[in-house]
Amino acid sequence: MLKFIKNLFDKQPEKIAVDIDELPSWFDEHARQKIEAYKEEMEELSSQFKKQKKELEKRLELIAAAQLVNDKISLQEKNYMEGNRTAYINKVSSFIEQINLPENNLWEKFFREFALLLEELTKGTGRSYYILQNFFAHELRETALAIKALELSVQEMKDARKKHQMPLIESIKTEIREIDTRKERLFFLMESANKKRLELTAYKRKVEDLEKEKKTLLESQGYKEELLVLSTKDELLASIKRKEEDFKNRFAALDRALRKYQHIIIDDKDLLPYLEDPISALLSDTHLAILGILTGLRTNVDDGTIEVKNKEDILRVINGMDKGFLDSFMIDRWKIQEDIDGISRKLAKSAFRNLLKDIDDKIEHTKKHVVEAEKDREKLITQTEEMESEDYLSSLQRKLRAVFDKDITIVSQEESQGPVTQEDD
């Protein structure tokens, strides 16, 4: 019963639902009276501040023009007084120049700067003020009162802003502007994510088209014929390699004996290339000087001048490398190389390999775009989801309730058609 009676007397705040799109105009309309009352009071206080500032300037002029009552003081004392008077006037003049009322409604900054300047003035003029009191006590007191009046005016301005809830109202204005900025940002993110989706789809489709084009090329008769040619070339290259390996192995078996023979002969210019690279040496040996080298080697091995462990094997290898063998090796190699060169020239004229490489390059390049587009899209989606999940209205609703003493809820147009009662105009 007591709770029921208490509820009868407890006034519940009026519930209001404001559509988020209409919030700027709604706020301007409902805050207009408060803002106008604030502006009116601040205009009066600003005018008062300016008058007090002029009053302080006059007080400084009086200090500057003040004459000593006691003209019997020493020159040293007079100079001491003048120095402190100049210092005091300069400090206060500098203070006056810097305490201009703010533009663009930057009152909080003005209050902070005024407090700092006043503190600096108090510290900077303490000594000169104390000394000048001995000479111009009345003028100093009036100046101090003028400074105090300015301080009180600033305090009245601070109180007026607090009374009219201007810091809160200005904060609300900022947050309302941020709603539009946020909506624009959210729209931009969603549009960008959609563009990336379309871009990603286009890149994937391009990869599919290129892979189909590649498949068609690989299945074409012309490409199959080219593969046969390539296979033939590979077989020929393998044949050359086998022949060269056989030739190298023969010289490898003779290497130790040839190096011993190198110390016996007077001129080793024909032998030395064969010790380094037998194939290249033979291809460059137009007069087959190697035959004379092998003949000399056979003689020295056979008569024991060159001692080797496997004498019979060495002689068999030497005997097997006669002119017929060397001519046959060089002719066979030349013919095979001619066939390989012919195939290479034919392949160079073929468009298939270039087309295939071009398609592969395009596929690789496009797949990189796919990966980049996927990353960009995921990033945009994440940013969008984070923005959509933010509770950015709670703080604003609390501030609106504090200013208007009403239970204000910011809703979308769909939500505002629900059970919450709309404010009657």
C-alpha positions in Angstrom: 0.0 0.0 0.0 2.8 2.4 1.0 4.6 1.6 -2.3 1.5 2.2 -4.3 0.9 5.6 -2.6 4.6 6.5 -3.1 4.3 5.7 -6.8 1.3 8.0 -7.1 3.4 11.0 -5.9 6.6 10.0 -7.8 6.4 11.7 -11.1 7.7 9.4 -13.9 9.6 11.0 -16.7 7.7 11.3 -20.0 8.7 8.6 -22.5 9.6 9.9 -26.0 10.8 8.0 -29.0 12.8 10.0 -31.5 13.6 8.7 -35.0 17.3 8.8 -35.6 16.9 10.5 -38.9 14.8 13.3 -37.3 17.1 13.7 -34.3 19.1 16.7 -35.5 16.0 18.8 -36.2 14.2 17.5 -33.0 17.2 18.5 -30.9 17.6 21.9 -32.5 13.9 22.6 -31.8 13.8 21.4 -28.2 17.2 22.9 -27.2 16.5 26.3 -28.8 15.1 27.9 -25.7 17.9 26.7 -23.5 20.5 27.9 -26.0 18.9 31.3 -26.5 18.7 31.8 -22.7 22.4 30.8 -22.5 23.4 33.1 -25.3 21.5 36.1 -23.8 23.3 35.6 -20.4 26.7 35.1 -22.0 26.3 38.3 -24.1 25.7 40.2 -20.9 28.6 38.6 -19.2 30.8 39.1 -22.2 29.9 42.8 -22.3 30.7 43.0 -18.6 34.0 41.2 -19.1 35.0 43.7 -21.8 34.1 46.7 -19.6 36.2 45.2 -16.8 39.1 44.7 -19.1 38.9 48.4 -20.2 38.7 49.3 -16.5 41.9 47.3 -15.8 43.6 49.2 -18.7 42.6 52.5 -17.1 44.0 51.4 -13.8 47.3 50.6 -15.4 47.3 54.1 -17.0 46.8 55.6 -13.6 49.7 53.6 -12.2 51.9 54.8 -15.1 50.9 58.4 -14.5 50.9 58.3 -10.7 53.3 60.8 -9.0 55.2 60.1 -5.8 53.7 61.7 -2.7 57.1 61.8 -1.0 59.5 63.5 -3.4 62.3 63.4 -0.9 63.3 59.8 -1.6 66.8 59.1 -3.0 67.5 58.8 -6.7 68.4 55.1 -6.2 65.0 54.5 -4.5 63.3 56.3 -7.3 65.0 54.3 -10.0 64.2 51.1 -8.0 60.5 52.2 -8.0 60.5 53.0 -11.7 62.0 49.6 -12.6 59.3 47.7 -10.7 56.5 50.0 -12.0 57.6 49.3 -15.6 57.9 45.5 -14.9 54.4 45.4 -13.3 52.7 47.4 -16.1 54.3 45.2 -18.7 53.2 42.0 -17.0 49.6 43.2 -16.6 49.5 44.6 -20.1 50.6 41.3 -21.5 47.9 39.6 -19.5 45.3 42.0 -20.9 46.4 41.3 -24.5 46.0 37.6 -24.1 42.6 37.3 -22.4 40.5 37.8 -25.5 37.0 36.2 -25.5 36.9 33.0 -27.6 35.8 32.7 -31.1 33.9 29.6 -32.4 32.4 29.0 -29.0 35.7 27.5 -27.6 34.8 28.5 -24.0 36.4 25.6 -22.2 39.7 26.3 -23.8 39.4 30.0 -22.9 38.7 29.1 -19.2 41.8 26.9 -19.0 44.0 29.5 -20.7 42.6 32.3 -18.5 43.4 30.3 -15.3 47.0 29.7 -16.5 47.5 33.3 -17.5 46.1 34.5 -14.2 48.4 32.1 -12.3 51.4 33.3 -14.3 50.4 37.0 -13.6 50.2 36.4 -9.9 53.6 34.7 -9.8 55.2 37.2 -12.1 54.0 40.4 -10.4 54.2 39.3 -6.7 57.5 41.0 -6.0 56.9 44.2 -8.0 53.4 44.5 -6.5 54.8 44.2 -3.0 57.4 46.9 -3.7 55.0 49.3 -5.4 52.6 49.2 -2.5 55.1 51.4 -0.7 54.7 54.1 -3.3 51.2 53.7 -4.9 49.1 51.7 -2.5 45.7 53.1 -3.7 46.4 52.6 -7.4 47.7 49.0 -6.8 44.7 48.1 -4.7 42.3 49.3 -7.4 44.2 47.4 -10.1 44.1 44.2 -8.0 40.3 44.7 -7.6 39.9 45.1 -11.4 41.9 41.9 -11.9 39.7 40.1 -9.3 36.6 41.4 -11.1 37.8 39.8 -14.3 38.3 36.6 -12.5 34.8 36.7 -11.1 33.4 37.4 -14.5 35.1 34.4 -15.9 33.7 32.3 -13.0 30.2 33.7 -13.8 30.6 32.6 -17.4 31.6 29.1 -16.3 28.6 29.0 -13.9 26.3 30.1 -16.7 27.5 27.4 -19.0 27.0 24.8 -16.3 23.6 26.2 -15.3 22.4 26.1 -18.9 24.0 22.7 -19.4 26.0 23.9 -22.4 28.9 21.5 -22.1 26.3 18.7 -22.2 24.4 20.3 -25.1 27.5 20.9 -27.1 28.6 17.3 -26.5 25.2 16.1 -27.7 25.5 18.3 -30.9 28.9 16.7 -31.5 27.5 13.1 -31.1 24.6 13.9 -33.4 27.0 15.1 -36.1 29.0 11.9 -35.5 25.8 9.8 -36.2 25.7 11.3 -39.7 29.4 10.7 -40.1 29.0 7.2 -38.8 26.1 6.5 -41.2 28.2 7.8 -44.1 31.1 5.6 -43.0 28.9 2.5 -42.6 27.3 3.1 -46.1 30.8 3.5 -47.5 32.0 0.2 -45.9 28.9 -1.6 -47.2 29.2 -0.2 -50.7 33.0 -1.0 -50.7 32.3 -4.6 -49.5 29.7 -5.0 -52.3 32.1 -3.7 -54.9 34.8 -6.0 -53.7 32.3 -8.9 -53.9 31.5 -8.0 -57.5 35.2 -7.6 -58.2 36.0 -11.0 -56.6 33.3 -12.7 -58.7 34.7 -11.1 -61.8 38.2 -12.3 -61.0 37.1 -15.8 -60.2 35.1 -16.0 -63.5 38.2 -14.7 -65.4 40.3 -17.6 -63.8 37.6 -20.1 -64.9 37.6 -18.7 -68.4 41.4 -18.8 -68.6 41.5 -22.4 -67.3 38.9 -23.4 -69.9 41.0 -21.7 -72.6 44.1 -23.5 -71.4 42.2 -26.9 -71.4 41.1 -26.3 -74.9 44.6 -25.5 -76.0 46.1 -28.6 -74.3 43.5 -30.8 -75.9 44.1 -29.3 -79.4 45.6 -31.5 -82.1 48.3 -28.9 -82.8 49.5 -29.0 -79.2 49.5 -32.8 -79.1 51.7 -32.8 -82.2 54.0 -30.3 -80.6 54.3 -32.6 -77.5 55.4 -35.4 -79.8 58.1 -33.1 -81.2 59.2 -32.1 -77.7 59.3 -35.8 -76.8 61.6 -36.4 -79.8 63.8 -33.5 -78.8 64.1 -34.9 -75.3 65.1 -38.3 -76.6 67.8 -36.7 -78.8 69.1 -34.7 -75.9 69.2 -37.9 -73.8 71.2 -39.6 -76.7 73.8 -36.9 -76.7 74.1 -37.0 -73.0 74.7 -40.8 -73.1 77.4 -40.4 -75.7 79.1 -37.6 -73.9 79.0 -39.5 -70.6 80.6 -42.5 -72.3 83.3 -40.3 -73.7 83.9 -38.6 -70.3 84.1 -42.0 -68.6 86.8 -43.1 -71.1 88.9 -40.0 -70.3 88.2 -40.4 -66.6 89.8 -43.9 -66.8 92.9 -42.3 -68.5 93.1 -39.3 -66.2 95.9 -40.5 -63.9 98.0 -41.9 -66.8 97.5 -38.7 -68.8 98.6 -36.5 -65.9 101.8 -38.6 -65.6 102.3 -38.3 -69.3 101.9 -34.5 -69.0 105.2 -34.4 -67.0 107.0 -36.4 -69.8 106.0 -34.4 -72.9 107.7 -31.0 -73.6 104.5 -29.2 -74.8 101.2 -29.9 -73.1 99.1 -27.2 -74.8 97.1 -29.8 -76.7 96.7 -32.1 -73.7 95.7 -29.6 -71.0 92.2 -28.8 -72.5 91.4 -32.6 -72.4 92.3 -32.8 -68.8 89.9 -29.9 -68.0 86.9 -30.7 -70.3 87.3 -33.6 -72.8 84.1 -32.8 -74.7 84.8 -29.2 -75.4 88.5 -30.0 -76.1 87.4 -32.6 -78.8 84.9 -30.3 -80.4 87.7 -27.7 -80.7 90.4 -30.1 -81.8 90.1 -29.7 -85.6 93.3 -31.6 -86.3 92.6 -34.4 -83.8 95.9 -33.7 -81.9 94.4 -36.1 -79.3 95.4 -39.1 -81.5 99.1 -38.2 -81.2 98.7 -37.8 -77.5 97.0 -41.2 -77.1 99.6 -42.9 -79.3 102.4 -41.5 -77.1 100.5 -42.4 -73.9 100.0 -46.0 -75.2 103.8 -46.4 -75.9 104.8 -45.1 -72.5 102.3 -47.3 -70.7 103.2 -50.3 -72.8 106.9 -50.1 -72.2 106.5 -49.3 -68.5 107.7 -45.7 -68.6 104.3 -44.8 -67.1 103.4 -47.2 -64.4 99.7 -48.0 -63.8 98.0 -50.6 -61.8 95.5 -51.7 -64.4 97.8 -51.6 -67.4 95.7 -53.9 -69.6 92.5 -51.9 -69.0 94.2 -48.6 -69.8 95.6 -50.0 -73.0 92.2 -51.4 -74.0 90.6 -47.9 -73.5 93.4 -46.2 -75.5 93.1 -48.7 -78.3 89.3 -48.2 -78.4 89.7 -44.4 -78.9 91.1 -44.6 -82.4 90.4 -42.2 -85.3 87.3 -44.2 -86.3 85.8 -43.9 -82.9 86.5 -40.2 -82.6 85.2 -39.5 -86.1 82.1 -41.5 -85.4 81.5 -39.8 -82.1 81.8 -36.3 -83.6 79.6 -37.1 -86.7 76.9 -38.7 -84.6 76.9 -35.9 -82.2 76.8 -33.3 -85.0 73.8 -35.1 -86.7 71.9 -35.3 -83.4 72.6 -31.7 -82.6 71.4 -30.7 -86.1 68.2 -32.5 -85.5 67.8 -30.8 -82.1 68.5 -27.4 -83.6 65.9 -28.1 -86.3 63.3 -29.0 -83.7 64.1 -25.9 -81.7 63.7 -23.7 -84.7 60.3 -25.3 -85.4 59.2 -24.9 -81.8 60.3 -21.2 -81.8 57.9 -20.6 -84.7 55.1 -22.4 -82.8 52.5 -20.2 -81.1 51.3 -22.9 -78.7 54.1 -22.5 -76.1 53.8 -18.7 -76.1 50.0 -19.0 -75.8 50.3 -21.4 -73.0 52.8 -19.3 -71.1 50.7 -16.2 -71.6 47.6 -18.0 -70.3 49.5 -19.4 -67.2 50.9 -15.9 -66.5 47.3 -14.4 -66.7 46.0 -17.2 -64.4 48.7 -16.6 -61.8 48.2 -12.8 -62.0 44.4 -13.1 -61.7 44.6 -15.5 -58.8 46.7 -12.9 -56.9 43.9 -10.5 -57.5 41.4 -13.0 -56.1 43.5 -13.4 -52.9 43.8 -9.6 -52.5 40.1 -9.0 -53.2 39.1 -11.7 -50.7 41.3 -10.2 -48.0 40.0 -6.7 -48.7 36.4 -7.9 -48.7 36.8 -9.8 -45.4 38.4 -6.7 -43.8 35.5 -4.5 -45.0 32.9 -7.0 -43.7 34.7 -7.2 -40.3 34.7 -3.3 -40.1 31.1 -3.2 -41.0 30.1 -5.8 -38.5 32.1 -4.0 -35.8 30.3 -0.7 -36.5 26.9 -2.3 -36.6 27.5 -4.0 -33.2 28.6 -0.8 -31.5 26.3 0.6 -28.8 26.8 4.2 -29.9 23.4 5.6 -28.8 23.4 4.7 -25.1 25.7 7.6 -24.1 23.7 10.1 -26.3 20.4 8.9 -24.8 21.7 9.4 -21.3 22.8 13.0 -22.1 19.5 13.8 -23.8 17.6 12.5 -20.7 19.8 14.7 -18.5 19.1 17.8 -20.5 15.4 17.4 -21.1 14.4 15.3 -18.0 12.5 12.9 -20.2 13.0 9.2 -21.0 14.2 9.6 -24.5 14.9 6.6 -26.8 16.5 7.0 -30.2 15.0 4.5 -32.7 14.8 3.7 -36.3 11.7 4.6 -38.3 10.5 1.0 -38.0 11.0 0.9 -34.2 9.4 4.3 -33.7 6.1 2.8 -34.9 6.1 0.3 -32.0 4.4 0.6 -28.6 6.5 3.5 -27.3 4.4 6.7 -27.3 5.6 9.5 -29.7 5.8 13.0 -28.4 2.8 15.2 -29.3 3.9 18.4 -31.1 
